[in-house]
Amino acid sequence: MDTHSTDPSLDLSNISKQAEVVVIVVPFPCQSHLNQLLHLSCFIASHNIPIHYATTATHLRQAKLRFNNTTHLRNSQLHFHEFPTPDFISPPPTPNRSTKFPTHLQPTVDSSIHLRQPMAALLHRISGTARRVIVIHDLLMSYVVQDVANVPNAESYAFNPTSRFSPYFDGWQLNGEPILEETPPEGLPSLDGCYTTEFINFITLQADFLKFTTGYIYNSCRSIEGAYIDLIAKDQFNKLIWAIGPSNLGSDSDKRNSHTPKHNCLEWLDKQAPNSILYVSFGTTTTMTDEEIKELAIGLEQSEQKFIWVFRDADKGDIFAGEVKKGKLPEGFEDRVKEVGIVVTDWAPQVEILGHPSTGGFMSHCGWNSCLESITMGVPIAAWPMHSDQPKNAFLVTDILKVGLPVNTWEQREKTVTSSTIAKVVKKLMASKEGEEIRKRAEELGALTRKAVEEGGVSRMELDSFIAHITR
């Protein structure tokens, strides 16, 4: 059998009937979610456990295309399953200052519920090949995997790809701010503007099916937010919990393949001084208005700091369905800054950029993936949240962990951030005594986080505990 077949009707008959454990992984079809569970799949496969990573054909192609280490994808225990891609419209992102939530992705979100039937069919086929079937699913795919409850030798575990800080206080605010055991932090961002009603309804749908899960896997690390992991654990009653982050498992799993050409921005970084470069990127779900792009460009120029700016629009639901209209940089900008900065318009190797000794700061939307990667590499953050969990992640970074500076407060989100504000924050982060102190704290926290995923580290021990549990 071709272990990397993507045929949804894959013949499983020659997987050993005596297999002890087989794992099915079901990611949510959004880039950061796809990536985190693909990393976890590779790690579990390295323990000689058969893994079946199952998603739509479109999103499987996306996950593989953007994965930073194709060597790991060639593990003979790693199998891929293409579910038929449900029909959904894939409109382009629309810049909107009043709400940055990627409403253009809602059709993709809604279409994911149609994966229940092919998921159930796959589960029933694989259940006959092993003593136990383990289903690891994104929290947002709980509805899709509900049929685990009808398979006697199957059990499911919900993977949560966000911080523990954000959902803890989101839940507190959603439930009318009941009394907490401890005083909530002063200045905590509100939920206003974070999500749309449609997306909250989708989350609520998933929550109804979490009763079927045996436990939770958190892409978080006790060295970063141990207190909030413990607080969340109190609310999970009899569920088992593992905090195994960062799921990219540190620098070892993110080394560039020797046969892969080096991205030109990395060659440029090689020529720069240590900690001298600001990396600017707002992830895969952020779209800026022309005015915001202009102010950011001018602000970077006025800061007189060197930078790499990843200048991309948000992903469409189907990233392969035609071109996305890109925003425009100010006339002559790239020529004026060619000695101090470069603009990247394609997919950038973020982990390698953050891990490069020349990178000294990260202007970020504060998606949890980006926060973890920056913290792991010891790089301080200029926090500019846009939607979802990002406002509270940014607050965690700047006010709790104190490894970053705010570019904009959540309460002022509807106002355009001016170029002078951007320049001021960049200078403070990259070229001030306060910035040096923040960088030092980031480097200390980064060292703790890298240690956590090494042999004997707290996250690695929890991951080993999870492997021991599912193979018991």
C-alpha positions in Angstrom: 0.0 0.0 0.0 1.1 3.5 -0.7 1.4 4.9 2.8 1.0 8.4 1.5 -2.1 7.7 -0.6 -4.7 10.5 -0.5 -7.4 8.3 -2.0 -10.5 8.7 0.3 -11.4 5.1 -0.5 -8.0 3.9 0.6 -7.8 0.1 1.2 -6.8 -0.4 4.8 -6.9 -4.2 4.7 -3.1 -4.7 4.9 -2.6 -2.6 7.9 -2.0 -5.2 10.6 -5.1 -6.5 12.2 -3.1 -6.8 15.4 -2.1 -3.1 15.4 -2.4 -1.9 19.0 -3.2 1.8 18.3 -4.1 3.8 15.3 -4.5 7.6 15.4 -6.8 9.7 13.3 -6.1 13.4 13.2 -8.8 15.8 12.2 -7.7 19.5 11.8 -9.9 22.6 11.3 -9.5 23.9 7.7 -7.6 27.1 8.5 -3.8 27.5 8.1 -2.6 27.8 11.8 -4.9 25.0 12.8 -3.8 22.7 9.9 -0.1 23.4 10.7 -0.3 22.7 14.5 -1.9 19.3 14.1 0.4 18.3 11.2 3.4 19.0 13.6 1.8 16.9 16.3 1.0 14.1 13.7 4.7 14.0 12.7 5.8 13.7 16.3 3.3 10.8 17.1 4.3 9.1 13.8 8.0 9.2 15.0 6.9 6.8 17.8 6.0 4.2 15.2 2.3 4.8 15.6 0.2 4.8 12.5 -1.3 8.3 11.9 -4.1 9.2 9.5 -4.3 12.9 8.9 -7.7 13.6 7.3 -9.1 16.8 5.9 -10.4 18.1 2.6 -8.4 17.7 -0.6 -8.0 21.5 -0.8 -6.8 22.0 2.7 -4.5 18.9 2.7 -2.7 20.4 -0.3 -2.4 23.7 1.6 -1.1 22.1 4.7 1.6 20.1 2.8 2.6 23.1 0.6 3.3 25.3 3.6 4.8 22.8 6.0 8.4 23.7 6.8 9.9 20.2 6.9 8.9 17.9 4.2 11.3 15.2 5.5 8.9 14.6 8.4 6.0 14.1 5.9 7.8 11.1 4.4 7.5 9.0 7.6 6.0 5.6 6.6 3.6 5.8 9.5 2.0 9.0 8.3 -1.0 8.5 6.0 -3.0 11.3 4.4 -6.7 11.2 3.6 -8.5 13.6 1.2 -12.1 14.1 2.1 -14.1 15.5 -0.9 -14.1 19.3 -0.6 -17.6 20.5 0.2 -18.9 23.2 -2.1 -18.4 26.6 -0.6 -17.9 30.1 -2.0 -14.4 31.5 -1.6 -14.8 35.3 -1.7 -11.7 37.6 -1.5 -11.0 39.3 1.9 -12.4 42.8 2.2 -10.6 45.4 4.2 -12.8 46.8 6.9 -11.6 49.0 9.8 -14.7 48.5 12.0 -14.2 44.7 12.2 -11.1 42.8 11.3 -12.7 39.4 11.8 -12.2 37.4 8.5 -15.9 37.1 7.6 -14.9 36.0 4.1 -13.9 32.7 5.6 -17.3 31.9 7.2 -18.4 29.9 4.1 -15.4 27.6 4.7 -16.2 27.4 8.4 -19.8 26.4 7.7 -18.8 23.9 5.0 -16.6 21.9 7.5 -19.7 20.5 9.2 -20.4 18.4 6.0 -17.3 16.4 6.8 -19.1 14.4 9.5 -20.2 11.6 7.1 -16.8 10.9 5.4 -15.2 11.2 8.8 -17.6 8.5 10.2 -16.9 6.3 7.2 -13.1 6.6 7.7 -13.5 5.9 11.5 -15.5 2.7 10.9 -13.0 1.4 8.3 -10.0 2.0 10.6 -11.7 0.8 13.7 -11.4 -2.8 12.4 -7.6 -2.5 12.0 -6.6 -1.9 15.6 -7.3 -2.6 19.2 -7.8 1.0 19.9 -8.5 4.0 17.6 -7.5 7.5 18.9 -9.1 10.5 17.3 -7.3 13.8 17.9 -9.5 16.6 16.6 -9.4 20.3 16.5 -11.8 21.8 19.1 -13.7 23.3 16.2 -14.3 19.9 14.6 -16.1 18.4 17.6 -19.4 18.1 15.6 -17.6 16.3 12.8 -16.1 13.6 15.0 -19.2 13.0 17.2 -19.6 9.4 15.8 -16.7 8.3 17.9 -19.3 7.7 20.6 -20.7 4.9 18.5 -17.4 3.0 18.0 -16.6 0.8 20.9 -12.8 0.8 20.5 -12.5 4.5 19.7 -11.9 7.5 22.0 -11.4 11.2 21.1 -9.2 14.0 22.4 -9.8 17.6 21.6 -6.8 19.7 20.5 -7.0 23.3 21.5 -4.7 25.5 19.3 -5.1 28.7 21.3 -3.6 30.1 24.5 -5.2 29.2 27.8 -5.4 32.9 28.9 -7.7 34.0 26.1 -10.5 31.4 26.4 -10.4 31.5 30.2 -11.3 35.2 30.2 -13.5 34.9 27.1 -15.6 32.4 28.9 -15.7 34.7 32.0 -16.9 37.6 29.9 -19.4 35.5 27.8 -21.0 34.2 31.0 -21.7 37.7 32.3 -18.5 38.1 34.3 -19.3 36.0 37.3 -17.0 36.2 40.4 -13.6 34.7 39.8 -11.4 33.1 42.4 -8.9 35.8 41.6 -9.2 39.4 40.5 -9.1 39.7 36.6 -6.1 41.7 35.4 -6.7 45.4 35.1 -7.0 46.5 31.5 -8.2 43.2 30.2 -9.5 43.6 26.6 -13.2 43.3 26.0 -14.9 40.7 23.8 -16.4 43.5 21.7 -15.4 43.2 18.1 -13.4 39.9 18.5 -15.9 37.6 16.9 -19.0 37.7 14.7 -22.3 36.3 15.8 -22.0 33.6 13.1 -18.7 32.4 14.4 -19.8 32.4 18.0 -22.8 30.2 16.9 -20.4 27.8 15.2 -18.3 27.6 18.4 -21.4 26.9 20.4 -22.3 24.1 18.1 -19.0 22.5 18.8 -19.3 22.8 22.5 -22.4 20.6 22.5 -20.3 17.6 21.4 -17.3 18.0 23.6 -19.0 15.7 26.1 -17.7 12.8 24.0 -14.1 13.7 24.4 -11.8 11.8 26.8 -9.4 14.7 27.3 -7.8 17.8 26.0 -4.5 18.6 24.4 -3.3 22.2 24.7 -0.8 23.8 22.4 0.5 25.8 25.4 3.4 25.6 27.8 3.5 25.7 31.5 6.6 27.9 31.4 4.5 30.6 29.6 1.0 30.3 31.2 1.0 27.5 33.8 -1.3 29.4 36.1 -4.0 29.6 33.4 -3.6 26.0 32.4 -4.4 25.1 36.0 -7.4 27.4 36.1 -8.8 25.9 32.9 -8.2 22.4 34.2 -10.5 23.1 37.2 -13.4 23.7 34.8 -12.8 20.4 32.9 -14.0 18.2 35.7 -13.1 14.6 34.9 -11.3 15.2 31.6 -7.6 14.4 31.2 -5.4 17.3 30.2 -2.0 17.6 28.5 -0.2 20.9 27.8 2.3 19.9 25.1 3.3 23.2 23.4 4.8 24.6 21.4 3.5 22.0 19.0 6.3 22.7 16.5 8.6 21.0 19.2 11.4 23.6 19.0 14.1 24.2 16.5 14.9 20.5 15.8 11.6 19.9 13.9 11.9 23.2 12.1 15.4 23.0 10.5 15.4 23.8 6.9 15.8 20.8 4.6 19.3 20.8 3.1 18.0 20.4 -0.4 15.5 23.3 -0.1 16.7 26.6 -1.6 17.2 29.3 1.0 14.6 32.1 0.9 16.2 35.4 -0.2 15.1 37.1 3.0 17.3 34.6 5.0 20.3 35.4 2.8 19.6 39.1 3.5 19.4 38.4 7.2 22.7 36.7 7.1 24.3 40.0 6.3 22.8 42.0 9.2 23.9 42.7 12.7 22.5 40.7 15.6 19.1 41.8 16.9 18.9 44.6 14.3 15.9 43.5 12.2 12.2 44.0 12.9 10.1 41.2 11.4 6.6 42.5 10.4 3.8 40.0 9.6 0.1 39.8 10.4 -0.6 36.2 9.7 -3.0 34.6 7.2 -6.4 36.1 8.3 -5.6 39.9 8.4 -6.5 42.4 5.7 -5.5 46.0 6.0 -7.1 49.1 4.4 -5.0 51.2 2.0 -4.8 53.9 4.7 -3.4 51.4 7.2 -0.9 50.1 4.8 0.2 53.6 4.0 0.6 54.6 7.7 2.5 51.3 8.5 4.9 51.9 5.5 5.6 55.5 6.6 6.0 54.5 10.2 8.6 51.8 9.3 10.4 54.3 7.2 10.4 57.0 9.9 11.6 54.5 12.6 14.9 54.2 10.8 15.1 50.6 11.8 15.8 47.7 9.5 12.9 45.4 8.7 11.4 42.5 6.8 7.8 43.1 6.0 5.6 40.2 4.8 3.1 42.0 2.7 0.3 39.6 2.0 -3.5 39.7 2.1 -5.5 37.3 4.1 -6.0 33.7 2.8 -9.1 32.9 0.9 -11.1 29.9 2.0 -9.5 28.1 -1.0 -6.1 29.5 -1.5 -5.8 27.9 -4.9 -8.9 29.5 -6.3 -7.5 32.5 -8.3 -5.5 35.5 -7.2 -6.3 37.8 -4.3 -6.2 41.5 -5.1 -3.2 42.8 -3.1 -3.0 46.1 -1.3 -0.7 48.8 -2.6 2.4 50.2 -1.0 3.0 53.9 -1.2 4.6 55.1 -4.4 8.4 54.7 -4.4 8.4 53.1 -0.9 10.5 50.0 -1.8 13.0 52.1 -3.6 13.4 54.5 -0.7 13.9 51.7 1.9 16.0 49.3 -0.2 19.0 49.9 2.0 17.2 49.2 5.2 14.3 46.9 4.5 12.8 44.3 2.2 9.2 43.5 1.4 8.2 39.8 1.0 5.1 39.1 -1.0 5.2 35.3 -1.1 5.0 32.7 1.7 7.8 33.5 4.3 9.6 31.0 6.5 8.5 32.6 9.7 10.1 30.2 12.2 13.5 30.5 10.5 13.2 34.3 10.4 12.3 34.5 14.1 15.1 32.0 14.9 17.7 34.0 13.0 20.2 35.9 15.2 19.7 39.1 13.3 16.0 39.3 14.1 15.4 41.4 17.2 11.7 42.1 17.1 8.4 41.0 15.7 5.4 43.3 14.8 2.6 40.8 15.0 -1.2 40.4 15.1 -0.6 38.0 18.0 -2.2 34.9 16.7 -1.3 32.2 19.1 1.0 30.4 16.6 3.0 33.6 16.1 3.1 34.3 19.8 4.5 30.8 20.6 7.0 31.0 17.8 8.3 34.4 18.8 8.4 33.5 22.5 10.2 30.2 21.7 12.8 32.1 19.8 13.2 34.8 22.4 12.0 37.6 20.2 10.0 40.5 21.7 6.7 41.5 20.2 5.2 44.8 19.0 1.6 43.7 19.5 -1.1 44.8 17.1 -4.2 42.5 17.5 -6.9 42.3 14.9 -9.6 39.9 16.0 -10.6 36.6 17.7 -8.2 35.6 20.5 -5.6 38.1 19.4 -6.5 41.0 21.8 -6.1 38.8 24.9 -3.0 37.1 23.5 -1.5 40.6 23.0 -2.5 41.5 26.5 -0.8 38.4 27.8 2.4 39.3 25.9 2.6 42.9 26.9 1.0 43.1 30.4 1.4 39.7 31.9 4.6 38.2 30.4 6.0 41.7 29.7 7.8 40.5 26.6 6.3 43.0 24.2 4.9 46.5 23.6 1.4 47.5 22.4 1.2 49.2 19.0 -2.5 49.9 19.5 -5.0 49.2 22.4 -8.1 47.1 21.7 -10.3 50.0 22.8 -8.8 52.2 20.1 -9.1 49.5 17.4 -11.5 51.5 15.1 -9.0 54.4 14.9 -6.2 54.4 12.4 -2.8 53.8 13.9 -0.7 56.7 12.8 2.7 56.4 11.3 4.2 58.5 14.2 2.8 56.0 16.7 4.2 53.1 14.7 7.6 54.7 14.4 7.7 55.4 18.2 6.8 51.9 19.2 9.4 50.4 16.7 12.1 52.7 18.0 11.3 51.8 21.6 11.3 48.1 20.9 14.4 48.0 18.8 16.6 50.9 20.0 15.9 51.9 23.6 16.8 50.8 27.1 13.3 49.7 27.7 13.4 47.6 24.6 16.6 46.0 25.7 15.0 45.0 29.0 11.9 43.6 27.2 14.3 41.6 24.9 16.1 40.2 27.9 12.9 38.9 29.4 11.9 37.5 26.0 15.2 35.7 25.7 14.8 34.3 29.3 11.3 33.1 28.6 12.4 31.7 25.2 15.1 29.6 26.9 12.6 28.2 29.4 10.2 27.3 26.6 12.8 25.6 24.4 13.9 23.6 27.5 10.3 22.6 28.0 10.1 20.7 24.7 13.5 19.0 25.2 13.9 15.6 26.7 12.9 15.8 30.3 11.3 19.2 29.9 7.8 19.9 31.2 6.0 19.9 27.8 7.9 16.9 26.5 7.0 15.0 29.6 3.3 15.8 29.1 3.6 14.7 25.4 5.3 11.5 26.5 2.6 11.0 29.0 0.0 11.4 26.3 1.8 8.8 24.1 2.0 6.4 27.1 -1.7 6.9 27.8 -3.0 6.2 24.2 -0.7 3.1 23.9 -1.6 1.8 27.4 
